[in-house]
Amino acid sequence: MISNFIERRTQFFDLLALIALSAAVIFPAIGQNTHLASREIHHAEIIREMVESGDYLIPKLFGKTYCDKPPVMHAAAAFITRMVGEPSIAITRIPSAIAGILGVLATYCVGLLLLDRLSALIGAVALLGMPGYSLMASRARPDMILCASILFSCLCLGLGMRKQDRLPRMFYFVLAGLFAGVGAITKGPYGVLVPIFFIVFVPFRNHDFTRPRFGWTGFCLGILTAIAIWATPAYLRDGGEYLRGVLFQPDLDVREGGGSGKSFFYYIQHGLLLTLPLSLFLPLAIIDLRRRGYSALLAIAGAIFIVITCIPKKRQHYLLPIDPFLALGITASIVRHSVTSHIIRRTAWILIPISVIAMPFYFIIIQPIVQPYKNSQIFFAKEVFKAIEPNPRIYTVTSIDEVLAWVERRYEGIYKLDRQDPSVDMILRKAEAGSYLVISEQDLASFFKGKEPLPCELILSCKVDHEKMMLFRLKGKTSELPRE
């Protein structure tokens, strides 16, 4: 009894230490806005409009229903924003940061179930040192919430498969289903697939875990309950129109999209880079795997890798759920070989702490020196509103429309024109005098090549990222913009 108390107390202090370390690694990055990740402003504007409207159930972008992502991350960030009172990039990143910390804790607990305490602790710390994980935890994207949901689902499944009594087993399986359901709502079937891999691979060659029989019912019940909690009020709101938009959104079509056509080796090169320095020890884990014959953690990581590799649409953040299982699998091999190899032990003790320190060191010390200026898109948007009168009509041809809406805290009067729409030229020529056009130099040249010059006056030009952006005051005839 005393030894059990000491063990629990040690694990409790491990969790406290991991919380403190995770916060020290992740939180220094959430306040910076020099570099914004892909679609961060996109999500930030959705959150701002959610706070403004008070509708936490159905997200909107520029006043129109946004079906690409259910509002798991957006609602959490909107709630925090309403409590604080003022939208900011840092606040929109807080749900991801909290999910990142919880993911580290869940990784440690999964490690305790499958490995020894030392391997679990080092694996959780090493996970923080992986750039792919720690950077995603500091970005306003739903992927980290998906990852944390998957890990807690796997943890509950592991606890359920170890229990002998039927009632506790069923409780854990239902809880695992609830977490898997949250993951499914956040990012689709990925949230359910990984826990199923956990059920399949963990009991193999491990008699401490037994696969569920009636527990499958509880697991499925939990998934359906989580989905129903969100889907039922959403359906009652508009008769299912929003749900149909979510289910049939283009983003769920994995056959095509932003990452299709990339090399078969795309995930190999990105996976190795984003999991440094642990990926340097991957050959050691493979050698260890050949000697021991099986590793459930590496089997889960391998199964996820095979699935995402077979999908034509390839995106870097699809690798994120692999990281915790890979971290635990590799650190287990490091701990085993450290007993007999001083080189492996010393190398690991040097590289893992350095990787953990690297991210806060960069954002606190290095970035203010090498990137002393603020984000160029936000800077340009602020300059635009300094140069124009209040509440004019603004046309844009790039995604700068979301940045303009975020900076000005309004989307009314900001219209994005489709590059492929042949009527763009006519709309701009008939726009009411005093309207404005925000366009890149390259788009301006391609749009009006061989055409009569657009009646306008250049007000502002500025380099944004790697292209020159310009603000024009239009001098055309009065016309109403076609509305949908």
C-alpha positions in Angstrom: 0.0 0.0 0.0 2.8 2.4 0.9 4.7 1.6 -2.3 1.6 2.2 -4.3 1.1 5.6 -2.6 4.7 6.5 -3.4 4.3 5.4 -7.0 1.1 7.5 -7.4 2.8 10.5 -5.8 5.8 10.2 -8.1 3.5 10.1 -11.2 1.6 13.1 -9.9 4.8 15.1 -9.6 5.7 13.9 -13.1 2.5 15.3 -14.4 3.0 18.6 -12.7 6.6 18.9 -14.1 5.3 18.1 -17.6 2.6 20.8 -17.3 5.2 23.4 -16.3 7.7 22.3 -19.0 5.0 22.2 -21.7 3.8 25.6 -20.8 7.3 27.0 -20.9 7.8 25.5 -24.4 4.5 26.3 -26.0 3.3 29.6 -24.6 6.2 31.8 -25.6 5.2 31.1 -29.3 1.5 31.9 -29.1 2.0 35.6 -28.6 4.1 36.3 -31.6 2.4 37.4 -34.8 5.5 38.0 -36.9 4.9 34.7 -38.7 1.3 33.4 -39.1 0.8 29.8 -40.1 -1.4 28.9 -43.1 -5.1 29.9 -42.5 -4.5 31.2 -39.0 -6.1 34.6 -39.9 -8.8 32.6 -41.6 -9.7 30.9 -38.3 -9.1 34.0 -36.3 -11.7 35.9 -38.3 -14.2 33.1 -37.9 -13.7 33.3 -34.1 -14.1 37.1 -34.1 -17.4 36.8 -36.0 -18.5 34.1 -33.6 -17.9 36.4 -30.6 -19.6 39.2 -32.4 -22.7 37.2 -33.3 -22.9 35.1 -30.1 -23.6 32.0 -32.2 -21.2 29.3 -30.9 -22.9 26.5 -32.8 -22.7 27.3 -36.5 -19.5 29.2 -37.5 -19.6 32.0 -40.1 -17.0 33.7 -42.3 -17.9 37.1 -43.8 -21.4 36.5 -42.6 -21.9 33.2 -44.5 -22.1 29.8 -43.0 -18.7 28.1 -42.8 -18.9 24.4 -43.4 -15.3 23.4 -43.7 -14.7 22.7 -40.0 -17.2 22.2 -37.1 -16.7 24.8 -34.4 -14.8 22.8 -31.8 -11.7 25.0 -31.7 -13.6 28.1 -32.8 -16.2 27.9 -30.0 -13.5 27.4 -27.3 -11.4 30.3 -28.6 -14.6 32.5 -28.9 -15.6 31.7 -25.3 -12.1 32.8 -24.1 -12.2 35.9 -26.3 -15.6 36.9 -24.8 -14.2 36.5 -21.3 -11.1 38.6 -22.1 -13.1 41.2 -24.1 -10.7 41.8 -27.1 -9.8 39.5 -30.0 -6.2 38.7 -30.5 -4.0 36.1 -32.3 -2.7 34.9 -29.0 -6.2 34.1 -27.7 -7.1 32.2 -30.8 -4.1 30.0 -30.2 -4.9 29.2 -26.6 -7.2 26.1 -27.3 -4.4 24.6 -29.4 -1.8 25.3 -26.6 -4.0 23.7 -24.0 -4.6 20.7 -26.2 -0.9 20.5 -26.8 -0.2 20.3 -23.0 -3.0 17.8 -22.5 -1.6 15.7 -25.3 1.8 15.6 -23.6 0.1 14.4 -20.4 -1.9 11.8 -22.2 1.3 10.6 -24.0 2.9 10.1 -20.6 -0.1 8.2 -19.3 -0.2 5.9 -22.3 3.5 5.3 -21.8 2.8 4.2 -18.2 0.3 1.7 -19.5 2.5 0.2 -22.1 6.1 0.9 -20.9 8.0 1.8 -17.8 7.9 5.2 -16.0 11.3 6.3 -17.3 10.4 5.6 -21.0 7.0 7.3 -20.5 8.5 10.4 -19.0 11.3 10.7 -21.6 8.9 10.0 -24.4 6.6 12.8 -23.3 9.5 15.2 -22.9 10.9 14.2 -26.3 7.5 14.8 -27.9 7.7 18.4 -26.8 11.1 18.6 -28.6 9.6 17.5 -31.9 9.1 20.6 -34.1 6.0 19.2 -35.8 4.2 18.9 -32.4 5.4 21.9 -30.5 4.8 24.3 -33.5 1.4 22.9 -34.1 0.5 23.4 -30.5 1.2 27.2 -30.9 -1.0 27.7 -33.9 -4.7 28.5 -34.3 -5.6 25.3 -36.1 -7.9 22.4 -35.0 -5.2 19.7 -35.6 -3.9 19.7 -32.0 -7.4 19.3 -30.6 -7.7 16.2 -32.8 -4.4 14.8 -31.6 -5.3 15.3 -27.9 -8.7 13.7 -28.5 -7.1 10.7 -30.1 -4.6 10.3 -27.3 -7.2 10.5 -24.5 -9.4 8.0 -26.4 -6.4 5.6 -26.6 -5.7 6.1 -22.9 -9.2 5.2 -22.0 -9.2 2.2 -24.3 -6.0 1.0 -22.6 -7.4 1.4 -19.2 -10.6 -0.4 -20.3 -8.7 -3.3 -21.8 -6.7 -3.8 -18.5 -9.8 -3.8 -16.3 -11.4 -7.1 -15.4 -14.7 -5.9 -14.0 -17.4 -5.3 -16.6 -18.7 -2.0 -15.2 -15.3 -0.1 -15.1 -14.4 -1.6 -18.5 -17.7 -0.3 -20.1 -17.2 3.1 -18.4 -13.7 3.5 -20.0 -14.9 2.3 -23.4 -17.8 4.8 -23.4 -15.3 7.6 -22.4 -13.0 6.5 -25.1 -15.8 6.7 -27.6 -16.7 10.3 -26.4 -13.1 11.4 -27.0 -13.0 9.7 -30.4 -16.3 11.4 -31.2 -14.8 14.8 -30.4 -11.9 13.9 -32.7 -14.3 12.9 -35.5 -16.2 16.2 -35.1 -13.0 18.1 -35.2 -11.3 16.6 -38.3 -13.4 13.7 -39.6 -12.9 9.9 -39.5 -9.2 10.3 -38.5 -10.4 10.7 -34.9 -12.0 7.2 -34.8 -9.4 5.4 -37.0 -6.4 5.8 -34.7 -8.2 4.5 -31.6 -9.3 1.5 -33.6 -5.6 0.9 -34.5 -4.9 1.1 -30.7 -7.4 -1.6 -30.0 -6.0 -3.8 -32.8 -2.3 -3.6 -32.1 -1.9 -3.1 -28.3 -3.3 -6.5 -27.1 -1.2 -8.4 -29.7 1.5 -10.3 -27.7 0.4 -8.5 -24.5 -1.8 -10.6 -22.2 -2.3 -7.6 -19.8 -4.8 -6.2 -22.4 -7.9 -7.9 -23.7 -9.8 -6.6 -26.7 -13.4 -5.5 -26.0 -16.3 -7.8 -26.7 -19.4 -6.0 -25.4 -17.1 -3.0 -25.0 -17.4 -2.2 -28.7 -21.0 -1.3 -27.9 -19.9 1.3 -25.3 -17.2 2.6 -27.6 -19.7 3.2 -30.5 -22.2 4.6 -28.0 -19.7 7.2 -26.9 -18.9 8.2 -30.4 -22.5 8.6 -31.3 -23.2 10.5 -28.1 -20.4 13.0 -28.8 -21.6 13.6 -32.3 -25.2 13.9 -31.3 -24.4 16.6 -28.7 -23.2 18.8 -31.5 -25.3 17.6 -34.4 -28.7 17.6 -32.8 -28.9 21.3 -32.0 -27.2 22.1 -35.3 -29.9 20.1 -37.2 -32.7 21.8 -35.2 -31.2 25.2 -36.1 -31.7 25.0 -39.9 -33.2 21.7 -40.6 -29.9 20.0 -41.4 -28.6 22.4 -44.1 -25.4 23.2 -42.2 -24.8 19.5 -41.4 -25.2 18.6 -45.1 -22.6 21.2 -45.9 -20.2 19.8 -43.4 -20.7 16.2 -44.5 -20.3 17.0 -48.2 -17.6 19.7 -48.0 -14.8 19.5 -50.6 -12.1 19.2 -47.8 -13.4 15.7 -47.0 -12.7 14.5 -50.5 -9.2 13.1 -50.1 -8.8 12.3 -53.8 -7.9 15.8 -54.7 -7.0 19.1 -53.1 -4.1 21.1 -51.8 -1.7 18.2 -51.4 -2.5 16.0 -54.4 0.1 15.2 -56.9 3.0 15.3 -54.3 5.7 12.7 -54.3 5.2 9.3 -52.5 8.2 10.3 -50.4 6.6 13.6 -49.3 5.8 12.2 -45.8 9.1 10.5 -45.4 11.1 13.7 -45.8 8.7 15.8 -43.8 8.3 13.2 -41.2 12.0 12.9 -40.5 12.5 16.6 -40.3 9.5 17.3 -38.1 10.4 14.6 -35.6 14.0 15.6 -35.1 16.0 14.8 -33.1 14.2 11.5 -32.3 14.2 10.5 -36.0 18.0 10.2 -35.7 17.3 7.3 -33.4 14.8 5.6 -35.7 17.4 3.1 -37.1 18.0 2.1 -33.4 14.3 1.5 -33.0 14.2 -0.6 -36.2 17.1 -2.7 -35.0 15.4 -3.1 -31.7 12.2 -4.1 -33.4 13.9 -6.8 -35.4 15.4 -8.3 -32.2 12.3 -8.1 -30.1 9.9 -8.8 -32.9 7.1 -6.4 -32.1 6.2 -2.9 -30.8 2.6 -1.9 -30.5 3.5 1.8 -30.5 5.6 1.6 -33.6 2.9 -0.6 -35.2 0.3 2.1 -34.6 2.6 4.8 -35.9 3.3 2.7 -39.0 -0.4 2.0 -39.6 -1.2 5.7 -39.5 1.7 6.5 -41.9 0.6 3.8 -44.4 -3.0 5.2 -44.4 -2.0 8.8 -45.0 0.5 7.8 -47.6 -2.1 6.0 -49.6 -4.3 9.1 -49.6 -3.6 11.2 -52.7 -4.2 14.4 -50.8 -1.0 15.0 -48.8 -0.7 17.7 -46.1 2.0 18.2 -43.6 -0.3 18.3 -40.6 -1.6 14.8 -41.3 1.6 13.6 -39.7 0.7 15.0 -36.3 -1.1 12.0 -34.7 2.0 9.8 -35.5 4.3 11.9 -33.3 3.2 10.7 -29.8 3.3 7.0 -30.7 6.6 7.4 -32.5 8.1 9.3 -29.5 7.2 6.6 -27.1 8.3 3.8 -29.4 11.7 5.3 -30.1 12.4 6.4 -26.5 11.6 2.9 -25.3 14.4 1.7 -27.5 16.7 4.5 -26.3 16.1 3.6 -22.7 16.8 -0.1 -23.3 20.0 0.5 -25.2 21.2 3.2 -22.8 21.8 0.5 -20.2 24.7 -1.0 -22.2 25.7 1.9 -24.5 27.2 5.1 -23.1 27.2 6.7 -26.6 23.4 6.3 -27.0 22.7 7.5 -23.5 24.9 10.6 -23.8 23.7 11.5 -27.2 20.0 11.2 -26.1 20.7 13.3 -23.0 22.2 16.0 -25.1 19.9 16.1 -28.1 16.5 15.8 -26.3 17.0 18.7 -23.9 18.4 20.9 -26.7 15.3 20.2 -28.8 13.0 21.1 -26.0 14.8 24.3 -25.2 15.1 25.3 -28.9 11.6 26.5 -29.5 11.2 29.0 -26.6 14.8 30.1 -27.1 14.0 30.9 -30.7 10.8 32.8 -30.1 12.1 34.7 -27.0 15.7 35.5 -28.1 16.4 34.8 -31.8 13.2 35.9 -33.5 13.1 39.5 -32.1 16.6 39.9 -33.6 16.2 38.3 -37.0 12.6 39.3 -37.5 12.1 42.5 -35.6 9.1 43.7 -37.7 5.5 42.6 -37.3 3.6 40.5 -39.8 3.7 42.2 -43.2 0.1 41.4 -44.0 -1.2 42.8 -40.8 1.1 45.9 -41.2 -0.2 46.5 -44.7 -3.8 46.1 -43.6 -3.3 48.7 -40.9 -1.7 51.1 -43.4 -4.6 50.6 -45.8 -7.1 51.8 -43.2 -4.9 54.7 -42.2 -5.0 55.9 -45.9 -8.7 55.6 -46.6 -11.8 57.2 -45.2 -14.1 55.3 -42.8 -16.3 52.5 -44.1 -15.6 52.6 -47.8 -16.2 49.7 -50.2 -13.0 47.6 -50.7 -12.5 45.0 -53.4 -9.7 42.5 -53.1 -8.4 39.8 -55.4 -6.3 37.9 -52.8 -6.9 36.3 -49.4 -5.9 39.7 -47.9 -9.7 40.2 -47.4 -9.6 38.1 -44.2 -6.7 40.1 -42.9 -8.5 43.4 -43.6 -11.6 42.2 -41.8 -9.6 41.0 -38.8 -7.6 44.3 -38.5 -10.7 46.5 -39.0 -12.9 44.2 -36.8 -15.6 44.2 -39.5 -16.3 42.4 -42.8 -19.1 44.6 -44.1 -18.0 46.5 -47.3 -15.1 44.1 -48.0 -15.6 42.0 -51.1 -13.3 39.3 -52.5 -13.3 38.9 -56.3 -12.6 35.6 -58.0 -9.5 35.6 -60.2 -11.3 33.2 -62.6 -14.4 35.3 -62.9 -14.5 37.1 -66.3 -16.8 39.7 -64.9 -14.2 41.1 -62.5 -13.0 43.7 -65.0 -16.6 44.9 -65.5 -17.3 45.0 -61.8 -14.2 47.2 -61.1 -14.9 49.5 -64.0 -18.4 50.1 -62.9 -17.6 50.3 -59.2 -18.8 53.5 -57.5 -16.3 56.3 -57.3 -14.4 56.3 -54.0 -14.3 52.5 -53.8 -10.9 50.9 -53.3 -9.0 48.0 -54.8 -6.4 45.9 -53.0 -4.4 43.8 -55.5 -0.9 42.4 -56.0 1.3 43.8 -58.8 1.3 40.4 -60.5 -2.5 40.1 -60.5 -2.9 43.6 -61.7 -0.7 42.9 -64.7 -2.4 39.7 -65.6 -6.0 41.0 -65.2 -5.6 44.1 -67.4 -3.1 42.9 -69.9 -4.2 44.0 -73.4 -7.2 45.9 -71.9 -8.0 49.6 -71.4 -6.3 51.0 -68.2 -8.5 50.9 -65.1 -9.6 54.4 -64.0 -7.9 54.5 -60.6 -5.3 56.3 -58.5 -2.5 54.6 -56.7 -2.7 55.4 -52.9 -0.3 52.9 -51.3 2.1 50.2 -52.3 4.0 47.9 -49.9 5.9 44.6 -50.1 3.8 41.9 -48.4 5.7 38.6 -47.9 7.3 38.1 -51.3 5.0 40.2 -53.5 4.1 43.8 -53.9 0.6 44.8 -52.8 -1.1 48.0 -54.0 -4.1 50.0 -52.9 -6.0 51.9 -55.6 -8.9 54.4 -55.3 -11.3 53.6 -58.1 -12.9 56.4 -60.2 -15.6 54.4 -62.0 -19.3 54.7 -62.5 -21.8 53.8 -59.7 -22.8 50.1 -59.7 -23.9 47.6 -57.2 -21.8 44.5 -56.6 -23.7 41.4 -57.5 -24.6 39.6 -54.3 -25.2 35.9 -53.7 
